[in-house]
Amino acid sequence: MPVSGIDLGTTNSAIARTGPDGRPQVLTGLAGSPTTPSVVLFASPGEHVVGEGARREARLDPEHVCALVKRRMGDAEWRFVAHGKAWSAPAVSALILQSLVADAGYATGETPTSAVITVPAYFGDEERRATVLAGTYAGLDVVDVLSEPIAAALSYGFGRLDGSPDLSKARHETVLVYDLGGGTFDATVIELADRRISVLAVEGDHQLGGADWDERIALYLSRRFCEENPDAEDPLDDSTGAQALVLAAERAKHELSDAERTDAVVAHDGARSTVAITRAELEEMTASLLRRTVDLTRTCLAEAARRGVAGVDRVLLVGGSSRMPAVADVLRRELDLDPHLHDPDLAVARGAALYGEKKELERMVAADLRTRGRLRDGEPLENAASPDLDDACRRVADAYGVPLAQVRRAVEVQVDTVVSRGFGVLAINALAGRLEPSWLVHCNDRLPIRTSRSYGTVRPDQSEIQLTVVEQQGQAESSRPEDAKVLIVGEITGIPPGYDEGSEVRVTFEMGFDGVLHVTAFHVDAAIPLVLETTTGATLSQAEVARERDQLGRTRRRD
Ligand code: AMP
C-alpha cells in the first residue's frame, strides 16, 4: 500500500495516493466527493459525523458541530466540549483523518496505514507536532509533514510535463504559490531547477482565509436584515441564526465568483429578507482582507529578491478562495503578475501523494543498500555510490513492479525548504544587561538545519541552568522576550561546584525537513547534557494523550 497524501484543510480535506502509473489519484469515499468538509458533528456521546453530513447539520445543532479546527492546532489549551467530553484540536482532527482513511479504504479495498500530511508553510513547531499527533491518534504512521505550497508545486512540477512525470526535464522556473484557503493564507516562492524543488521564501497568516470573507458578508447580511425587520432579533445574536447566516454568506460569495450579483435569503425569528449583493460590494467590504494577502505576497517576493530571484515565471493560485476573481485582478494590478488557477482544491493532496511515494521508494532503496552493506545505518541516500544506487533502484523496481524511471525520479528529485519562523533561546545580553531572545535559526533559513551556539554561565559554581526555547511571533525577530512564544523549558541540574563564570554551555538546534525542532544543550566542562521538558505545546501530557486515545476508541462514525 503506497503512502497516502492527506491535505488536512481548514475547511476541506482530501486524500490521494499514486496509482500504478505513478500519477496521483484522489480517493473518493461513499459520499462520492473528492473533498470532505473538515467539520465534525458530535451527534451523541458515542457517535460522530464527519464531512458534508456534519456541515449540513451545523444549522440544526451548532453547539455540537466543530469547524475550522485547524486554526486551533498548536493551542494546547483549546478544547471543544460536546456531550460533556472535551476534545483537543489533534483529537478532532483525528476524526477527520479517520474518515478520510475509511474513504480511501472504501475506494481501494486497502486501508492506508501511513501518510504524508500537509500543513501551511507558515505553521510553527507546535502546529506541526499537533498535526503529527492527530495522525498518530488516527492510527497512521505519519511519514512526514509537508508544506502545502511545496505539495502544490510538486503536483504542478510533475503534471505540467505533458505526460512525462520527470522533473529532471524541467527547465529552470521560479514559481510563486499564492494559497488562499478557508482559514489560512500562504505565499511561497519556489524554484524548480535541475531535479530540485527549493523553497526560497515563505510568508503567511494562518488566521486569514475564506472564513473571514464569510464573516464580513454575514455582518452585512445581518445589518440589512435588521434594517428591514427592526422588530426581529439579530440573527447574529443566536448561534443557530449565526450559523445559517454564515452559510448563506458563503453561498453568496461562491455565486459572486461567477456572477456580478446575487440574492441571499435571510430567514430568522419569523421574518425574512432577500438581500441583493453585488460583486463590487463584496469586494469593497472585504478589501482589507485581500490587501493583507497582497502585502504578505509583496514581502515574500522581496525576500526572494534578496536571495537573488530576478522575477517569477509562474504564479499558481491554489486554495478554494483564490477562485474569487478579485484575487487574480489584484495580483495583476498591484504586483504586475500573471496568475493561473492550478487545481485549487486537489493540488495539495496530489502533491502530498507524490511526496509520499518518493519517501516510500527512497526508504526501500536505502533499505536495499543497507542490507547489502552499501550504506551505513543513519547515512543519507546521497552518500551512496552512483553505480550502487542504480543497482538498488533496479532491484526495487523489479521487486515491486514499479517502472524504473519512477524509482529513479523518487531518489533524484530533491525537495529543499526553508524555516518559516525564527527559533532561539532566552539568554542574558551582557551589553544590555537583560534577558533577551538569542536567535539561532532565522525565518527563511534553509532546511534541514543544524546549528550550535555557545553561551556562558552567569556566575561561578552555578549548579543549574535553565534553558528557555522560544519561537518568533509576528513578522520580525524581536529582542523583547514578551514578543516570543515559549516552546520548551529545560534545565541542566546537578552541576558540581568548581566551574568559573562563563563556563561553556553549547546549545544545538536541529530541524529536519518536517520543521519540527529538536534542541539539545550541553555543559561542556561538566559533560552534562540537557534534559528537556515540554511545558507548553501541542504535545499534550502523557495522561491527556492516553485519555484522548480512549475517548477516540469510544466514538464511532455514523454514515
Ligand atoms: P480550501 O481550504 O482550499 O478547501 O478552500 C475553502 C475555501 O474556499 C472556503 O472558504 C470556500 O468558501 C472557498 N471557496 C471555494 N469555492 C469558492 C468560490 N467559487 N468562490 C469563492 N470562494 C470559494
Residues whose N, C-alpha, C, O or C-beta is under 5 A from the ligand:
A	BS01	AMP	G9 T10 T11 N12 L180 G181 G182 G210 A211 E250 K253 H254 S257 G319 G320 S321 R323 M324 P344
